[in-house]
Amino acid sequence: MLRFSGLLVALIVISSVVPASAGTVYLSGGPDMNAAISGTNEFSPGTTVTIPIMVENRGLIDMKIIRPELVSRDDLPNTAKMVRLSLLSGDAPVTVKSDPQMVGDIAGGSSRSVAFSLLVAKDAVAGRYALPLRIEYTYLDSAESEGQDNIRYYYRTVTKTVNLSINIKSVARLGVLGAETEHLNVGTEGYLVLKLRNTGNEPISKGVLLVSRHPSSPVIPVESSVFLGEVPAGSEMGVKVKLSVAKTAEGGQTYPLDLSISYENSDGILSVTDTVTIGVPVAGKVDFAVVSAPITMLKGEKSVIEVEFRNTGTAMVFNALARISAVEPFTSGDDTSFLGDMAPGDTKVARFEVSVDSDATPKEYGMDTEIRYRDALDNTLISDTMKVRIDVKEREGMGAFLSNPIYVSLIVVVLIAAAYLVLRRRKA
């Protein structure tokens, strides 16, 4: 009994020193939200970047009260609850690609990192801009005790905007003001004459024009780079680039070509402008046709035939030389003929010495012919193969008799015999 009484007294003493049901009330000015970009805030025009933003709650607890009759609150007054972040473009030349993001609760003295995606406009002017970050949150504003067991909470919703500073760098930009072609035909080489401008606000140092083939395009650079040197911002320049066109291209069409400039920026760092794709018009292929009628020849005949060629293409050709390929039953003692220069639509006559075997089968034959020529850039080229039609016919009358080697042999024998008889008579 005495032991139980002593234990009871000890419990009463302890409970009087540390109240087991004591409540705590925190006194604070509420959350203090701020934000800043974590890492670099300098970006280049025409790029898509991810910006990490650090959101911080600087709200602190100023004082707390502990009393037995107080009921503890579930939320602290300096906790920002249900934080929602919205990044806006403001006046900056950017497009925010990310939707508003829910962050959750941020306790006082804590921070959260949130990433937003931005697209910087290609034509963005260099300078410093402000991106508004809208911070929306709720916090415990006050609470009232209702009796000893209940407490009523009063929350407050706050919207705060913090301006985040970004810097858009100066860059050089390639602008194409004009593009004209010279002697650029299907299957040949030619030139592309360009009028360019540095449309950026960064001067170009040690600039090199890079000319690249666009995927699947038949226009292929012969010269893939041209040195430009120093190009101040806003200045113009003329450039001439050599190109070739594949034989598979179609004349009268426009095909893509990629251009960019490699240069040193003001910090001495090697940079490359955005690629600009332009259209290159391509003229039709250089082509020829045989326009003369089929040529008639007799079996065993040897003659000079005339073949008329026409320049059916769209380009001037120079020093054209026609060649014929004689195969059985034909032979040729002179298989080339000079045509000279031929403008589009011009016709020229070539002359070839051709013989037909005497045992040739009478019918129409096709003899291969082609033209070797020089283009406007003095390149030597060969046309597609054409056909010269030759109609071989039988000889008639005395011509047929004389063309037969057997008959000719008999005639020779008869003539020799006759001459022999004449000589004998004279001797007698």
GIJOBEL-V974494 format. One record per residue. N is the residue number from 0. PSI is psi as a letter, one per 40 degrees, with the letter a starting at -180 (* if undefined). NEAR is the number of other ideal C-beta (glycine too) atoms within 8 Angstrom. D_LAST is the distance of its C-alpha to the last C-alpha in Angstrom with 2 decimals. Layout:
n & psi & near & d_last
N & PSI & NEAR & D_LAST
N & PSI & NEAR & D_LAST
This chain:
n & psi & near & d_last
0 & d & 4 & 194.40
1 & d & 5 & 194.72
2 & d & 6 & 191.08
3 & d & 7 & 189.87
4 & d & 8 & 192.01
5 & d & 8 & 190.54
6 & d & 8 & 186.95
7 & d & 8 & 187.77
8 & d & 8 & 189.17
9 & d & 8 & 186.08
10 & d & 8 & 183.76
11 & d & 8 & 185.87
12 & d & 8 & 185.70
13 & d & 8 & 181.92
14 & d & 9 & 181.33
15 & d & 6 & 183.44
16 & d & 5 & 181.33
17 & g & 6 & 177.81
18 & h & 7 & 177.89
19 & d & 5 & 175.42
20 & f & 5 & 174.84
21 & h & 10 & 174.44
22 & i & 11 & 171.83
23 & h & 10 & 169.57
24 & h & 11 & 168.72
25 & h & 11 & 166.05
26 & h & 9 & 166.38
27 & i & 13 & 163.12
28 & e & 6 & 161.44
29 & i & 10 & 158.60
30 & i & 13 & 154.89
31 & g & 11 & 153.25
32 & h & 17 & 149.51
33 & i & 8 & 146.85
34 & i & 12 & 143.10
35 & i & 8 & 140.41
36 & h & 12 & 136.70
37 & h & 7 & 136.21
38 & a & 5 & 133.42
39 & i & 5 & 131.11
40 & e & 10 & 131.55
41 & h & 7 & 128.47
42 & i & 13 & 125.42
43 & i & 8 & 121.99
44 & i & 15 & 120.79
45 & e & 8 & 118.58
46 & i & 8 & 119.95
47 & h & 7 & 121.89
48 & i & 8 & 124.77
49 & h & 7 & 127.65
50 & h & 13 & 131.00
51 & h & 10 & 133.75
52 & h & 16 & 137.14
53 & h & 11 & 140.35
54 & h & 16 & 143.32
55 & h & 11 & 146.72
56 & h & 16 & 150.25
57 & e & 9 & 152.61
58 & h & 14 & 155.72
59 & i & 9 & 158.55
60 & h & 11 & 161.86
61 & d & 6 & 164.69
62 & i & 7 & 167.60
63 & i & 8 & 168.55
64 & h & 8 & 171.94
65 & h & 8 & 173.11
66 & i & 8 & 176.13
67 & d & 7 & 177.40
68 & e & 5 & 177.62
69 & i & 12 & 174.05
70 & h & 8 & 171.13
71 & h & 7 & 167.82
72 & i & 13 & 164.87
73 & d & 4 & 161.61
74 & i & 9 & 159.46
75 & i & 11 & 159.85
76 & e & 13 & 160.13
77 & e & 16 & 157.45
78 & h & 15 & 154.81
79 & h & 13 & 152.02
80 & i & 11 & 151.25
81 & f & 8 & 148.13
82 & h & 16 & 146.28
83 & h & 11 & 143.30
84 & h & 15 & 140.82
85 & h & 8 & 138.57
86 & h & 14 & 136.18
87 & i & 9 & 135.39
88 & d & 8 & 132.72
89 & b & 9 & 135.05
90 & e & 5 & 133.26
91 & i & 10 & 130.86
92 & g & 10 & 127.11
93 & i & 13 & 127.03
94 & h & 7 & 126.94
95 & h & 10 & 129.28
96 & e & 8 & 127.39
97 & i & 8 & 130.38
98 & i & 3 & 133.06
99 & i & 7 & 136.79
100 & h & 9 & 137.86
101 & h & 7 & 141.05
102 & d & 10 & 142.45
103 & a & 7 & 145.66
104 & i & 8 & 148.94
105 & h & 16 & 149.16
106 & i & 10 & 152.45
107 & h & 14 & 154.07
108 & e & 7 & 152.57
109 & i & 8 & 149.34
110 & i & 8 & 145.79
111 & i & 10 & 142.65
112 & h & 9 & 138.96
113 & h & 10 & 136.88
114 & h & 9 & 133.18
115 & i & 12 & 131.66
116 & h & 11 & 127.99
117 & i & 13 & 126.94
118 & h & 9 & 123.75
119 & h & 15 & 123.59
120 & i & 10 & 121.72
121 & d & 8 & 118.42
122 & f & 7 & 119.55
123 & h & 11 & 123.03
124 & h & 7 & 124.48
125 & i & 10 & 125.72
126 & a & 6 & 129.48
127 & h & 7 & 132.59
128 & i & 13 & 133.53
129 & h & 11 & 136.37
130 & h & 14 & 135.82
131 & h & 11 & 138.97
132 & h & 14 & 139.98
133 & h & 11 & 142.45
134 & h & 14 & 144.84
135 & h & 11 & 146.89
136 & i & 14 & 149.56
137 & i & 9 & 152.99
138 & i & 15 & 156.00
139 & h & 13 & 159.62
140 & d & 8 & 161.67
141 & i & 5 & 165.12
142 & i & 9 & 167.01
143 & h & 7 & 170.44
144 & h & 10 & 172.49
145 & g & 6 & 173.97
146 & a & 5 & 176.71
147 & e & 5 & 176.25
148 & e & 4 & 173.26
149 & i & 6 & 170.99
150 & h & 9 & 169.03
151 & h & 8 & 167.10
152 & i & 9 & 163.94
153 & h & 9 & 162.76
154 & i & 9 & 159.10
155 & h & 8 & 157.40
156 & h & 7 & 153.73
157 & h & 10 & 152.25
158 & h & 7 & 148.94
159 & i & 8 & 148.03
160 & h & 8 & 144.93
161 & h & 10 & 143.67
162 & h & 9 & 140.94
163 & h & 15 & 138.30
164 & h & 10 & 136.45
165 & i & 15 & 132.67
166 & h & 10 & 130.35
167 & h & 16 & 126.81
168 & i & 10 & 124.63
169 & h & 8 & 122.47
170 & i & 13 & 118.77
171 & i & 16 & 115.53
172 & i & 12 & 113.62
173 & h & 13 & 110.02
174 & h & 9 & 109.58
175 & h & 11 & 106.15
176 & d & 7 & 106.31
177 & i & 6 & 102.64
178 & h & 11 & 99.23
179 & i & 6 & 95.84
180 & i & 13 & 92.32
181 & h & 9 & 89.30
182 & f & 12 & 85.76
183 & h & 15 & 87.09
184 & i & 17 & 84.64
185 & h & 14 & 84.01
186 & e & 10 & 82.04
187 & a & 16 & 82.40
188 & i & 12 & 84.90
189 & a & 15 & 87.16
190 & i & 11 & 90.58
191 & h & 15 & 94.04
192 & h & 11 & 96.27
193 & i & 12 & 99.95
194 & h & 11 & 103.17
195 & i & 13 & 105.97
196 & i & 10 & 109.73
197 & g & 15 & 112.37
198 & e & 7 & 114.75
199 & a & 10 & 117.23
200 & e & 7 & 120.16
201 & h & 12 & 118.96
202 & i & 10 & 116.70
203 & h & 13 & 113.45
204 & h & 9 & 112.94
205 & f & 8 & 109.65
206 & i & 14 & 108.23
207 & h & 11 & 104.90
208 & h & 14 & 103.30
209 & h & 11 & 102.18
210 & h & 13 & 99.34
211 & i & 11 & 99.01
212 & h & 9 & 96.84
213 & i & 11 & 98.88
214 & h & 4 & 98.53
215 & e & 3 & 95.39
216 & h & 10 & 94.42
217 & e & 9 & 90.70
218 & h & 15 & 91.75
219 & h & 10 & 91.64
220 & h & 13 & 92.93
221 & d & 7 & 90.46
222 & h & 8 & 93.40
223 & e & 6 & 96.50
224 & i & 8 & 98.95
225 & h & 10 & 99.55
226 & h & 7 & 102.27
227 & d & 12 & 104.84
228 & b & 6 & 107.50
229 & h & 9 & 110.86
230 & g & 13 & 111.47
231 & i & 8 & 115.02
232 & h & 9 & 116.63
233 & e & 6 & 115.54
234 & i & 8 & 112.63
235 & i & 7 & 109.06
236 & i & 9 & 105.70
237 & h & 8 & 102.00
238 & i & 10 & 99.64
239 & h & 9 & 95.89
240 & h & 12 & 94.64
241 & h & 11 & 91.08
242 & i & 16 & 90.38
243 & i & 11 & 87.53
244 & h & 17 & 87.09
245 & i & 9 & 85.69
246 & e & 7 & 82.70
247 & e & 4 & 84.97
248 & i & 13 & 87.16
249 & h & 6 & 87.08
250 & i & 11 & 86.58
251 & e & 6 & 89.44
252 & i & 8 & 92.06
253 & h & 6 & 94.85
254 & i & 13 & 95.37
255 & i & 10 & 98.37
256 & h & 17 & 98.62
257 & h & 11 & 101.68
258 & i & 15 & 103.20
259 & i & 13 & 106.17
260 & h & 15 & 107.46
261 & h & 9 & 108.55
262 & i & 15 & 111.18
263 & h & 8 & 114.27
264 & a & 12 & 117.50
265 & e & 7 & 120.52
266 & e & 4 & 121.76
267 & e & 5 & 118.52
268 & h & 6 & 117.60
269 & h & 6 & 114.01
270 & i & 10 & 113.90
271 & h & 8 & 111.34
272 & i & 13 & 111.74
273 & i & 8 & 111.47
274 & h & 8 & 107.90
275 & h & 11 & 106.74
276 & h & 8 & 103.93
277 & i & 9 & 101.90
278 & h & 8 & 99.08
279 & h & 14 & 95.63
280 & h & 8 & 93.35
281 & h & 17 & 89.72
282 & i & 11 & 86.89
283 & i & 10 & 83.93
284 & i & 11 & 81.00
285 & h & 16 & 77.95
286 & i & 10 & 75.28
287 & i & 13 & 71.89
288 & i & 8 & 69.99
289 & h & 12 & 66.43
290 & e & 7 & 66.86
291 & i & 8 & 63.28
292 & i & 3 & 61.86
293 & i & 7 & 59.51
294 & h & 12 & 56.00
295 & h & 7 & 53.05
296 & i & 12 & 49.81
297 & i & 12 & 46.72
298 & h & 14 & 45.38
299 & e & 9 & 42.98
300 & i & 8 & 44.17
301 & h & 6 & 45.04
302 & i & 7 & 47.44
303 & h & 7 & 50.61
304 & i & 11 & 53.57
305 & h & 9 & 56.91
306 & h & 16 & 60.18
307 & h & 11 & 63.51
308 & i & 18 & 66.57
309 & h & 10 & 70.21
310 & h & 14 & 73.23
311 & e & 8 & 75.59
312 & a & 12 & 78.26
313 & e & 9 & 81.27
314 & i & 13 & 80.42
315 & h & 8 & 78.21
316 & i & 13 & 75.31
317 & i & 10 & 73.58
318 & f & 7 & 70.09
319 & h & 15 & 68.76
320 & h & 11 & 65.39
321 & i & 14 & 63.61
322 & i & 11 & 61.59
323 & i & 15 & 59.49
324 & h & 9 & 58.88
325 & h & 9 & 55.46
326 & i & 6 & 55.23
327 & h & 4 & 52.74
328 & f & 9 & 50.81
329 & i & 13 & 51.05
330 & i & 7 & 50.18
331 & h & 11 & 51.21
332 & e & 6 & 49.87
333 & g & 8 & 52.98
334 & e & 9 & 56.06
335 & i & 9 & 58.85
336 & h & 11 & 59.87
337 & h & 7 & 62.80
338 & d & 11 & 65.33
339 & a & 7 & 68.14
340 & i & 8 & 71.79
341 & h & 12 & 72.74
342 & i & 7 & 76.15
343 & h & 9 & 77.45
344 & e & 7 & 75.55
345 & i & 8 & 72.63
346 & i & 9 & 69.03
347 & i & 10 & 65.96
348 & h & 9 & 62.26
349 & i & 12 & 60.27
350 & h & 10 & 56.47
351 & i & 13 & 54.51
352 & h & 10 & 50.80
353 & i & 15 & 50.26
354 & i & 10 & 47.33
355 & h & 15 & 47.45
356 & i & 11 & 45.67
357 & d & 8 & 43.12
358 & e & 5 & 44.97
359 & i & 10 & 48.35
360 & h & 5 & 50.70
361 & h & 7 & 51.33
362 & i & 6 & 55.01
363 & h & 8 & 57.36
364 & i & 10 & 57.76
365 & h & 8 & 60.47
366 & h & 13 & 59.46
367 & i & 11 & 62.35
368 & i & 14 & 63.23
369 & i & 12 & 66.20
370 & h & 14 & 67.58
371 & h & 10 & 68.95
372 & i & 15 & 71.54
373 & i & 9 & 74.65
374 & a & 15 & 78.06
375 & d & 9 & 80.80
376 & e & 8 & 82.02
377 & f & 7 & 78.53
378 & h & 8 & 78.15
379 & h & 7 & 74.60
380 & i & 11 & 74.36
381 & h & 7 & 71.76
382 & i & 12 & 71.95
383 & i & 6 & 71.87
384 & h & 7 & 68.48
385 & i & 12 & 67.05
386 & h & 9 & 64.19
387 & h & 13 & 61.17
388 & h & 11 & 59.99
389 & h & 16 & 56.22
390 & h & 11 & 54.99
391 & h & 14 & 51.54
392 & i & 9 & 49.67
393 & i & 7 & 46.54
394 & i & 10 & 43.54
395 & i & 5 & 42.78
396 & a & 6 & 39.75
397 & d & 5 & 36.48
398 & d & 9 & 38.43
399 & d & 10 & 39.39
400 & d & 8 & 35.81
401 & d & 8 & 34.49
402 & e & 10 & 37.44
403 & h & 8 & 36.67
404 & d & 6 & 34.82
405 & d & 6 & 33.31
406 & d & 9 & 31.77
407 & d & 9 & 30.57
408 & d & 8 & 28.94
409 & d & 8 & 27.17
410 & d & 8 & 25.91
411 & d & 8 & 24.63
412 & d & 8 & 22.83
413 & d & 8 & 21.29
414 & d & 8 & 20.21
415 & d & 8 & 18.66
416 & d & 8 & 16.73
417 & d & 8 & 15.60
418 & d & 8 & 14.49
419 & d & 8 & 12.54
420 & d & 8 & 10.66
421 & d & 8 & 10.06
422 & d & 8 & 8.76
423 & d & 8 & 6.21
424 & d & 7 & 5.07
425 & d & 6 & 5.41
426 & d & 5 & 3.76
427 & * & 4 & 0.00
